[in-house]
C-alpha cells in the first residue's frame, strides 16, 4: 500500500494514539479532541482546538504524532476551518526543521520511512506501564531516523492535501 492509499483508507481508530509521542506525553486523547471539533458547542470546539495545538508542536519540534494528526486535521478541515491555524503552525514548524537541517548541514533523511512504517512497533512508545517509566522514556526519546521521517512525512502529507 502506498502512502496515498494509506492516507485515504486511514480511520482514526486504526492509529495506536496511546503509543505516539506528543509534547506532553502520549497522544491517547487525540481522537476525543478531533470528535469534539464536530461539536455544535463552540466552547467545546475551542477547548479541543487548544488541546490539539498544545500537544503537537513545542519550540518548532515536530512530534511523532504530527503526521497522523495532520491527516485528521486536514480531513476535519472540510467541515471545520477552525483547525486551519493549527495546520499553518505545523507547516511553519516543518519548514523550520527543513531550514535548520539545510543550514546546519545535518540534513534530513533522503530515504524516509514510509508513513505506515512510522506505526511499526519499533517506532512507537511501548505500552503504558507507569508515569515514572513514561517520563524516563520521553526524556530519553531517540530522535533518529523515525524522527527525521516524521518531519519528511509531515511535509509529504501537507503536499498531499495541497493538491
N, C-alpha and C positions, 0 to 999 in steps of 0.2 A: 504494500500500500504506500503510495507516495504521500508527500506532505499535504497536498491539496485535498486528496481523498480523505486523509486522516482528519483534517480541519473540518471538512464538510460533514463527516459522519460522527464527529465527536459530540457526546452528550455530557452534560455537566456532572452527572452521577458516575461517569466512567473514569473520572480522574481521582487518584488517591490523594485528595487535598490534604489529608492529615499527615502526609509524608513529604509535602512540599514546603520549603522554607520561605518565610516572609521576613519582613523587617523585625517583627516582634515574636517570632516563633513559627508555629505550624499554621497552615492555611485552612485548617479544619472548618472554619466558619464562612469561608468564601462563598460557597453555594447559597447559604442562607442570605448573605448580603445581596447576591445577584437576584434572588427571588424577590427581595424587598424593593428592588429597583422597579418592579412592575406594580407596586402598590399604588392605590389611589390616594393614600395618605402621604401628603407632601413631607411631613416631618420624618416619617419612616424612611422615605426615599433619601432625604438629605442625610440622615444618620448613616444609612447604608453607604452612600457615596463617600462620606467622611471616613468610615471604617475601611473601605476598599482602598482609598487613597493612602491612608496611613500604613497599610500592610504591604504595599507594593514597592515603593521607592523611598530610599533614605540616602541623602547626600549623593545623589546621582548613581548609586549602586542599583543594578538590575537584579532583583532577587530571582531564584529559580522558579518561583510561582508565576512570574510575569508572562512568559509565552502563553501559558494556558489561561491565565486571567484575561489577557488581551483577546483571545479568541472569543470568550464570552462577553467581554465588554463591547467588542465590535458587533456581535450578534444582538446585544441589547440595544445598541445604538439605533437599530432600525425602528425601535419603538420608544426609546427614551434618549433624547440627545443630551440629557444632563450628565452623561458619562464622558462627553467629549473633552472636558478639561483634564480628566484623568488620563485619557488616551494621549492627549497632547503632552502631558507631563512625562508619560512613559516614552513617547517619541523623543522628547528632549533629552532624557537620560540615556537612551540608547545611542543617540547621535553623539552625546558627550563621551560615552565609552569608546566609540569608534575614533573620535577625535583624540582621546587620550592614548589609545593604542597606537595611532599613527605617529603622534608627536613624541611619544616616549620610546618608540622603536620596539616596543614589546609585541605589537601586533596582536590580532585575534586569530584564532584558528582559521585556516583556509579550508579545512575539512571538518566542518561542524557535525556533531551527531545529528541524525535526522530527528525531527520533532518527536516521533513516537519513542525514540531511544532515550529521551530525557525522562521517560517514565519507567525505565528499566530499574530493577531493584538496586543495582549498584550506584545509581544516580539519585536515589531518594533517601530521605532520612529513614532510619529504622523505625519499626513500630514503636509507639509511645510506651515507655516504661515508667519514667518519673520526671518531674520537673527538674530535679538536680541533674539527671543524665542528659536531658534536653539542653540545659544551659551549657554543659560541657561540650556536647556535640555541636551546638550552634557556635560557641566561642572558637571551636577548632575546625569549623567547616572548611573543606578543601576547595578553594576557588581555582580549580584546574580546568581540564577540557570540558567538563559538563557546564561549568560556569561560563566559559567562553562561548560554548554552544548556545547557552541561554541567551546571551546577547545577540549572537548572529541570528538565531532563530526568531527572536523577538522582532528583529528588523525584517526578516522574511515574512512574518505574519503581518506586520504593518504594510509591507509591499503587497502582499496577497489581497488584503482588504482595500487597498488603494485602488485596485483595478476593478 
